[in-house]
Amino acid sequence: MTEQKPELIAGRYQLVEPIGQGGMGRVWRGLDQQLFGREVAVKEILFPAGMDDGDRATLLRRFTGEARAAVTLSHPGIITIHDVVEHNGSPVIVMEFIRGESLAAAIRRQGRLPVRRVAEIGAALLGALTEAHAARIIHRDIKPDNVLLTKDRVVLTDFGIAHLADATTKLSRSGTVIGTPHYMPPEQLEGKHPTPANDLWALGATLYHAIEGRPPFEADGLHALAVAVFTRPHRPPAHAGPLGPVLDALLTKDPARRVGAAEAAELLASALRSDRSRADTVSEAAPREPEAAPVPDTAPVSEAVTEHAPTPTPTPTPTPTPTEPGSEPASPLPTPTAEEPAHTPGPLPQPVPERPTTPPVAVPPAEDVISLGWSDQRGREEGASARRRVLTRRAAVLGVAMVTLAAGSVLTWKLTRDTSHGGGGGTGGGSTSSTVTVVIGLDAPLSGGLSAMGVGMKNSADLAATTSNRTGHVPGVTFEIKALDDEAAPAKGGPNAARFVDDAKVLGVVGPLTSSVAKTMAEPLGRANLVNVSPANTDPVLTLGPDWAKGSKSRPYDTYFRTVATDVDQGPFAARYLHGEAGKRKLYVIGDGSAYGTGLASGVGAAFAKLGGTVVGTDQIDPAQGDFSYLAAQIRSSGADAVYFGGYYDAAGPLSQQLKEAGVTIPLMGGDGIFDQQFLTTNTKAEGDLATGIGVPAEDLKNGPDFLTRYREAGYPEAAGSYGPYAYDATWAVIEAVKAVVEANGGALPADARAKMPQAVSGLAFDGVTGRVAFDAYGDTVNRQLTVYAVKGGSWTTVRSGPAAP
């Protein structure tokens, strides 16, 4: 087929003009002479050069078979294939002709797309993929070039083309990889059998490109790119807003743990609701950007045929302070054009786990309800079994009661009051004949690489509930812990939140461990008025809103609280240590370009200068580059006596080692992103380096030793971990709030108890294991503590702990 001499394909398709060309094909606008000149798109598949006749014949058979299978797909988000024919030994696909613009062209034309538009595109593409996967067809090459946008459709093109790419890669001996590695998951790059999970990763990479303006992984050369995809996490997206958890879930490296289509659809729907909710709060006088054309709810928009180049809430009056809880109670779009040059944006950020990782522990599957009050492990297990048998009947009765209460009945749960709070081994202060069960939800990673911390959180919550039950802290109320495993995966947050919301007995939720999971839980919990207290989340966005760094704070969810400091505190805390205690006066600041790293770097620089120190140089690295030795000469000539790095351990380790090997023997300091065992294992020159961590080690807390003693005596086989004390206090905050609600209602639990809980938590003030537990107008703890750690003898060692503010 040539432009100079158009041909009639299969005796009926007249070629009119070329409209695009890419690595795997050339596209023409054509006319179907047998259907009254209907416009069609005709795509000629281009075989790689040098392929022998046998391989060509094999590929032709394979491709034709798969393309014909795709003809059976009928969905507005999937391009309609009219015919599959052979012409001069090459396969030709005849498709519907769609006038539109590729997503890639839209990104090149306007840069990053609005969050809501990207969410709508994602929902549309998910619908198309669900239809294809149900027919056992996997696309294999989803990318912005293969997504066509029209006025009212989103259309995914080129089903079957990637199969040809896979086959040519395996059959040809040239070693050339055909396809788009920037959007391929690790298992596809490794050549494993394709599964629907491949398409979900590629969808995530495509949406990431749309929202960030560049793909999630970039490197010089295929090998370096593959290494990045295999070994490095994508950097947290800076502009995704509520879409961040969706991207994280889709870009999970392990296909077995990657989010499925149904869960991804739930996350996208939540992101759309969240975005609309924020838009509704904007002043009507403020100018609004025009909205993108809506995507039909019934199904995502179809495929493309052409190929293109690649106000803070006032602080309420505190409730009376109880005693220490530890021991006593207390417009039309243009016609598609030919391929444009590929977009080559700048370097990309790299994400890593939000918290220091510890060796995984084997944990049995989590039960919905944990038994309480047993002093040995076997007893707890046997008690759990018996209790679950009773709970089935009791849950049904309470469920009916809650339905009645929610319907507006004047009925309440009357609770037996008992002010005799026995300290030691009492069995409880309330009358067991008229007690009511209140469930506290616990969300944490109970399996996977972060399970050691998650299980410690669960056990600590269990200890708090057990202590309350033993001492009768809330007369007539028995507390139980309902623990759900989120695997530290954002995709699990939404479904777990829904399970808590649907359980009428749940009046509060403790957790999760990671901020990425919290972002998927906060919105549905907030809509249900279900209070959430986290002992570990540190992302400021959760309490201060998306524009906090610009000086505009707005509390997104009045149901969300936390008992730990945030990333806002780490930079200033590090600056005070470096200047005041380490005696450093000249600081060189380096960031990795991520939102996390940039926040830390700017915070430490401003605070260091305010203290009288001098920031003698600043720089930014691309973590994917790997070689940072060029910085040594700059740092040495600056006269710096310390380096601060805002970023994660995967770049901090090599950076520290390369600087010291080049003769820059000054300490490198970072935030909790480098406070990880991996920093030590990748850095043989780590001795003397420093990091800040959120919170204080349990043994260094005033009430920490007592907590650890009671934890051991309870017989938990796993360590409480870094967040155990904070989980205990988070659970106790829920318990205290229940107590306040009951007391304010004359000793009865009101029908709208769940709705009253956020206000009750807002007004709390008590002395806990971690110190004073109370919350500011944004839901942040007023007791913000951090710790400086140093590498001594090859291990992280505590140097000092203290408050975030001097």
N, C-alpha and C positions, 0 to 999 in steps of 0.2 A: 504494500500500500504506500503510495507516495502522494504528496500534495500536488505535484505537477500533473499527475494523471490519475484522478480519482477512479476508484474501481467499484464495481457492483459486487457486494459480498453475498455469497450464498444465493445469488440470483435475485435478491430483493432489497438489500440495504445499500442505498446510494450514499457514498461519502460526500459531504458538503465542504467541511473545513475542519482543520485540526484545532482542538481547543485545549490540549494539555498533553504533557509527557512526563513520565517519571522513570524510576529505575526499572520497574517491571512492566511498563506498558505505555502505549500511545493511544490517546483518546480523540475521537472524531465526533463531530455533530453529523448525524446522518438522517436520511428519510427512508421510511419503510414503504416501498413502492406498492406492496400488496395491501397496505392498510391506508390508502388515500393520502400518502405522503406524511404520515405521522412522524413527528420528530423523535429520534432515538439517539442514544449515546452508544457509540461502537468502540469497544476497547480491544486493541490488538495486544496480545501478550508477547513480550519480547524475551526470547531465551538468551541465556548468557552466551557470550562468544566462546567458540572452541568446544562446544558440546558435541559429542559424536551422535550418529543417527540412532543408535540403540537407546541412549539416554533420553534423546528427544522424544522418541516414540513412547517410552515408559512414562515420561512426564506428561505428555499429551493425554494419555489414557487416564492417569491419576487426576489431573486437573479437570478434564472434561467431566469425569464422574462426580467430583465434588461440586463443581459449578452447577451441574444439572440438579444436584441435591438442593442447592441453594435456591433454585427456581421455585421450590415448594414453599418457601417462606413467604408469608403474607402479613406484613406489619407496616404501619405508617413510618416507623423508624428504620426500616430496612428497604433499600432500593429494590425496585422490582426488576427482575431479570426476565427479559422476553425470550431470549434464545441463546444457545451456545452452539457455535459452529466451528469448523476448521477451515482455514484459508492459507494456502501455500505452506502447509505443514505446521502452522501455528494456531493455537486456540484463539477464538474471538468471542467476546461476550457482548451481547446486544441488550442494553438496559434502557429503562425510562430516562428521558432527558429532563433534568431538573435545572432550572435557572436559580443559581444561588452562589454563595461564597463559602469557601472552605473555612473551617475554624482556624487553620493556620494563616490564611490570608487575613482573617479578621484580627488575629493577634498582631500580625505585622502592620496592619492599617491603624489600629487604635491602641495597641499595647495591651496591658492587662484588662480583662473583662470584669464587669461588676460581679460581686459574689452571688447575687440572686440569679443572674443570667447563667452563670456557670453551674449553679445548682440545678436550674431548669434543664440545661443541656445534659447534665449528668443523669438526671431522672429519666430523660427521654432515651438516652443511650442504654441505660439499664433495662428499660422495657424492651428495647430491640434485642439486647443480648439474652435476656430471659427467654424470648421467643426462639432465638437461634439455638441456645443451649438445650431447650426442651426438644428440639429436633435433632440433637446430637451433632450440631454444627458449631465449630469453634472458629472464630475469625482469625486470630493469630497476629494481626497487624493493625490494631487500633492505634491511631495517632491523629493529631490535628488535621493532617492532610486528607485523611479518610473520613472526616466528619463534615458534612455539607449543611450550611445554615440557609434556610429560606425564610420568607416572611412568617410562615406558620408551621414550619417543620424543622426537625433536626434529623438528618438522615446519615446513616452509617453505610459506607461504600466498601467495595472490594472484598466481599466474602469469597473465599476460595483462592484469592491471589496469594495469600501468605502460605498456603499449602504448597504451591509451586515453589515459593522461595525456600521453604524448608527442604523440599525434595532436591532442588538444584544444589543447595548447599551440601547435602549428603552425597549426591551422585557425582558432582564435579570434583576434580582433583586440584582445582585452582586454589583452594583455600579461601576463596572469597565468601564473605558472609552477605547474603542477600536479605534485606529486611531493614528494620529500623531499630537498632540496638538501644537507642535512648529510651524506648518505651517497652523493652522486653524484660520480663521478670528473670530472676536468676535461673530458674529451672528451664526456661526456654533457651537462654544463652548456653546452658549446659547440654542442650540437645535432648532433654527428656520428653516423653510422650506428652503432647499438649492436652490440657484440661481446661474447663471453664475458668479456673483460677488464673490462667494466663491472661485471659481477656480482662479480668477484673483488675489485675495489676496495671495493664496497659491503659485501662480506663482511668485509673488513679493518676498515672503519669500524664495522661492527656489533660485531665482537669487541672492538675498541678500547673502545667504549662499555661493553661488558659488564665489561671488566677494569678500566677507569679510572673508570667511573661517569658518563661524559659523552662526547659524540662528539668526534672528532678535530679538527673545525673548528667554531668558533662566532663569530658577529659580529652586530652590530646591523644588520638589514636584509639583503635578498637580495643586493644589489650588493656590500656589504662582505664577505659570506660567499663569494660567487663569487670576489672578488679574492683572498681568503685561500686558497681551494682552488687557484686558478690559480698564485699567486705564492709562497706560503709553504709550507714543509714543516710537517708535523705535529710537535709537540714530542715528544721521546722519552717513551714511556709510563713512568710511575713505578712501577707495580705489576705489570707484565707478566712479570717474571722471564724464564724461558726462552721465553715467547711473544713477547718483544720483536722478535726477528728476523723472525718470521712477519708481525707487523703492519707492520714496515718494508717487507717485500717486497711485501705486498698493497697498501700505500698508496704505491707508486711512481707518480709522476705520468705518466710516459711509458708508455702502454699497451704499446708494443713491448718495453719492458724490464721490465714488471710480471711478477711470478712467475706461472707457469701452474698449473693445478689439480694436476698430478702433483707438481711441486716443492713446492707449498704443502702437499700431503698429507705429503710427506717431512719438511718442517719441523715440522708439527704432531706427527707421530709422534715426532720427535726431542725436541720440547718435552715430550711426555707421558713419554717415557723419562727425561728429565732430572728432571722433577718427581717421578716415582716414585722415582728414585735418591736424591734428597734426602730424601724422606719415609722411605726405608728406613734412613737414617743417624740419624734422630731416636731418642733414647733411648726404650726401651719403657716406661719409667716416666712419660714425659711424656704429658699428656692429648692426645688426638687429636680433631680435629673430625670429625663424621660425613661420610663420603664421599657425593658426589652419586651419584644412580642411574647405573649404568654405561650407556654407549651400546653397542649391539650392534656387534661387529666387522664383521659382514657388510655392514652398510649403515647410514648415518646415519638418524636418526629422522625421521619424516614431518612434513608441513606442518601449519600451523595454519589453521583455517577462520575463526575469528572475527577481528574487527578491533579492535585496541586502540589507545589513544593511545600518540600517541607516548611439622783439628787439625794445626795446622801439622806438616809432616813435619820431623823433626830434620835439621839440616844435616849432611850426610855429610862424611867426611874428604876434604879437597881432594886432587886428584891433583897430581903434580909440575907446576910451572909451566914451560910451554914458552917459547921465545923469541918475540919480536915476529912475528906472522904476516904482517905486511905485506911483509917482504922476505925473511927467512930462515925455515926451518921452525919452528918453534916449538910430602616426604610426599605422599599423594594431593593433587592440586592442585584448587583451586576451579573452579567453572564460570566460563567467561569472562563478564566484566562489560562494561558500556558504557565508552566511551572516557573516560579520565581526563585531567586537565589535563596539558599537555606539561611534561616536566621541563626546567627551565632552570638548569643548573649554572653554576658560575663560569667564568672565563676559562681558556683552554687554552694549554699551552706550545707553542712552535714549534721544530722541529728544523732543523738545517742540516748541511752536510757536517761530518764529524768532524775534518777536517783542512783547513788552508788550501788553497784551490784554485789551480791554475795553469793557464795556457792549455793546451788539449788538444793533443797531438801526434799526427800520423798514424803509426799503428803497424801493420805487417802482422800477419796472424793469427798467434797464438802457436803455436810448435811444441811438441810434448810434450817433446822433448829438445833442449837447446841444445848446439851443438858448442863445444868448449873449446880454448884454446891457440893461437888464431890472432891475428896482430897486425894484420890489416886486415879490414874489413867483408866484402869480397868473399870472402876466404879463409874467413871463418867460415861464410858461407852455403854455399860449395861443400863445405866440410868437413861441415856439417850434413847435406847431401844424401847424401854417401857414407856417413856414419856411420849414418843412418837405414836404409840398405839392409842394413848389417851387423847393426844392432841387432835386426832382425826375427828373424833366426836365433838370435842370441845370447840374446835375451829368452826365446825358447822353451826353450833349454837351461837357462838359469838358473831359469826358472819351474819346470821339472821338478825341478831340484836343490832349490829352496826347498820344494816340496811334500814331498820326501823328508825334508828337515831338519825341517820343521814336524811331520811324523809321528813324530818322536822318534828318528830315526836317529842313530848316533854319528858320522856323517860331518860333517866341517867343511871350510871352505874354507881350505886351507893357503896362506899368503901368503909370498912371497919377501921376506925382510928385506934391507934395504940401508941402512946407516947413513951412506953418503956422500951428503950433501944438498948438492948443488952449488948455489951461489947464483945466478949470472947466468942464462945461457940454457940451462941443462941441460934435457934432455928428460925427466927423471924418474929417480927413484932405483931403482924396482922393476923386476924383470925383466918385460918385456912378455909373455913366454910364459906366465907364471903369475899375471898380475894378475887381480883381480876388480873388477867395476864396482859401485860403490855410488851410488845415485841420491839426490839431495837435492831434495825437492819445493819449488817456489817458487810461492806463491799471492799474486797482486797484481792490481790493475786495469791490464791491458795495453791496454785500449781505454776510451773514454769520457773524461769530464771530468777524472778523476784519473790518467789514464794517464801523464802526465809523471813523477809520483812513482813509479808502479808499474814503469815501464820502468827507471827509475834503480835501483830495488831489484833487479830482475832482472839487470841488467848487473853490479851490485856483487856479487851472489851468484855470477855467472859468473866474475868476476875472482878471487874467493876460491878457487873450485874449480880454476881454471886455475893459480893460484899453487901450490896444493897438489900438483897433478899435475906441474908443472914442476920443483918442488924435491924431489919424492918424499917429501913430509912424512909420509905413511902408507905405508910400504913395501908394495908389492904391491897397493895400492888405487888405482883410478882413479875420480875423482868426476865425475858428470854432473849437470846441473841439468835438472829436469823442470818447466817453467813452465806454469802454468794461469792463465787470465784469469778473475777474479771480477767484473770490471766495477764493483767497489765495491758490488755488490748482494748483500745477505744471502742471497737465494735461491740464489746460486751456491756459497756456502760448503759446504753439505752435500754436493752432488754432487761438488765438487772434492775434498773430504776423502775421499769414497768411492773416487775414482780413485787417490788416493795410497795408501790402505789396501790396495786390491786389487793394487797393484804391489809384489811381494815384494822388489824391489830398493830400494825407498824406505825409508831408515832414519831420516829426519828431514825436517821441513817448515819452511821459512822463510816468514814472513808470518803473516797478511795485513796489509794497510795499515790497514784500519778495524776498530774494535772490534766493530761490528755484524756484520761478516762473521766475525770471530773467534768470536763467541758461537755461530755455527752450525757451526763447525768443531771447536771444542775438545772437545765431547762425543764425536763419533764417532772422532776421533783418540785421545782418551783411552781409549776402549774397546778400541782396537786396539794400545795401548801404543806408539803412534807419537809420538815427541817433536816438539814444535812450539815454535820460537823466533821470536817476532815482533820486528821492529825498529821498530814504530810504534804498537802498541795502547796506549792510556792509561787505559782504563776499569778502576778498581780491582776491580770485581766479578770480573774474570777470574782474579785471583790471590788476592784476600782474601775472596771469597764475597759473597752478596747482603746480608748483615747487617753488613758492615764499618763502615758509618757509625754503627751503634748500638754499636760497640765489640766486636762478636763476629766475629772473623776465622776463616775456615776455608778451606783451599785446595781449590777444587773439582776441579782436575785436576792430578795430579802429573806430567803430561807437558807442561804449558804453562809456558813461560818467556818473558821479554822483556828486551831490551837497552836499553830507554828508561825514563825516569821516568814517573810516572802523574799523574793529575789531583789526587791527594791532595797533591802537592808544590807545585802552582801558587800557591794562596792564600798560604801562608807565605812562599814565595820572593818574591812580589810585595810582601808586607808588609815584608819586610826591606829591599827596595830603596827603597820609599816612605819608610820611617822612617829608615833608616841612610844612604842615599846621596842621595835627593832632598830630605831634610830636612822631610818632611811630618809634621805632628803631629795634624791633625784630619781624619778620614776619614769620608766619607758613603758608605754601602754600599747598593747596589741589586742586586736579583736578578730574574730573569725567571720564577721559579717552577719551572723544570725541575730535574731531579735534578742535572744538570751545573752549572747556574747556582747552585743552592742550595748545593751542595758548595763551590764556589769562594768564594761570598760569605761563608759561615760560616767557612771556613778563613782567609780574609784578615782578617776581623774579629777572630777570636780571637787570631791571631798579632800583629796590629797593637797590640791592647790589652796583650798580654804584653810587648811591647817598650817600653811606656810611652806609646804614643799613645792618642788618644781617638776612639772611634767616635761621632761627633756626631749621627748619624741613620741610619736604615735604611728601606728602602722596597722594594716589589715592583711591577713593572710587568707589563702584559699586552702582549706584543710585537705582537699583532694590532691594538692600539688605534692605534698610529702617532703620536699626539700626546702627547709627554711634557713639553711646555713648562711644565705646572703644577708640575713639580718644581723649577723654577728658584728660585722665591721661598723654598721650604723649604730648599734647599741654601744659598742666599745667607744666610739668617737664621741658619743653623747655624754659620757661620764656617768651614766646611770648606775646606781648602786642596787637597784632591784628592777625586775620586770614583772608586769602584771599582764596576765592573759585572760581575756574574756572569751570563753569557749569551752570545749569538752576535752576529755582525756585523750581521745584518739589522735588529736593534733597536738595537745599540750605535751604528751610524752616525748614524741620525736623532736618537738621544738626545744624543750629543755635539754635533751641530750645533745642535739646538734650545736646549740649555743655553747654548752660547756666544753664540748670537744674542740670548738673553735677558740677557746680561751676566755669566754665570757662566763666567769665562775660566780656570778651573783645569783641570788635565789630567784626563782620564778614562783609567783603566787597566782592563784586562780580561785574561782568559786567552787561550789559543790559539784560542778560539771567535771572537775578534774579529781575530786576527792573519791577515788575509786582504785581498787586493787590493780586494774588494768593500767593505770598511770605508772605504777611501779614495775609491772612486768614488761612494759615496752620502753622503759627508761632506766638504764643502768647508772645514770648520773643524777638520780632524783634526790639524793641525800641533801637535806637542807631546804628543799622546796616546801612551799606552804599552800594551804587551801583553807577556805572557810566552809563550814557546814551549818546547816539549819538546825537549831535546837542545841541541847546540851546532853552529853552522855548520861545515862540513868544513874550511874554510880557517882556522878558529880553534882547531881541535884540534891537539894536539902532533904527532900523526902524520898529521894531515889533509893537509898539502901533499904528502907522499910518496904517500899514497893517491890524491890527485887526479892526480899525475903519472903513476903507473902506470895509472890509469883512462884518461887521455888516450892514453897510448902503446898501450893495448890496442885503440884505434880505435873505441870506442863513439861513435856519432854523437849520442846523447842525453846530457844532463847527469846526473850521479849524483843530484842533488837532495838535499833535506833528510835523507832517510832512507837514502841510499846507504851512508855509513860504518857505520850501525847494522845495515844488511842484510849488509854484509861481515862484521861481527863475529858476527852471528847465524849466518851460514853457517859461519864458522870455528869457532864453538862446536860445531856438528854434526860438523865434521871432527875436532876434538879429541876429541869423545866417541867417535867411531868408532875413533880411534887408541887411546884408553884401553881400549876393549872388546877390541880386537885384542891389545894388549900384555898384558892381564890373562888372556888365553886362550892364551898361549904363541905368539903370532904367527898365530893362526888366527881367523877370524871365526866365532863359534859359531852354532849353529842358532837360538838364542834371542837373537840380537844385538839385534833390535828391542826386545825386552822389557828388555834391559840398558841401553839408551840413556838413558832418563830419569835413572837413578841416576848414570850417567856425566856427564851434563850438570850435574846438581846439584853434583858435586864439582869442576867446572872452576874454574880461576883462571889467567888469562893476560893479558898486555898486548896489547890490540888497537888498532885505529885510534882508537877512541873513548875509550881509557883502559883501566883495569882491567876485565876481563870476568869476572864471578863473580855468583852468584845466592844470594839468601837462602832461608830455609826455605819461602817462599811462591812462589818462582820469579821474584821481582822482581830486577832488577839492583841490585847494591850500589853501583854508580857512577851515581847519579841526578843528571844535569846538566840545567840549564835556562838559558834566555837571556832577557834583557829587551831588547825592541825599542822604538824610539821613531819617531814619524813626523817626519821631517826632510826639508824640501824636497819634500813630497808623496810620499815613499817610506818604507817601513819600513827602519830602519837599526839595526844591532846596537849595543847600549849596553854590555852586559856579560854574561858567562856565568859560571856557577859551580855548585857542588854544591847539592843540595836542602837539605841540613842544613848549618848554619853550622860 
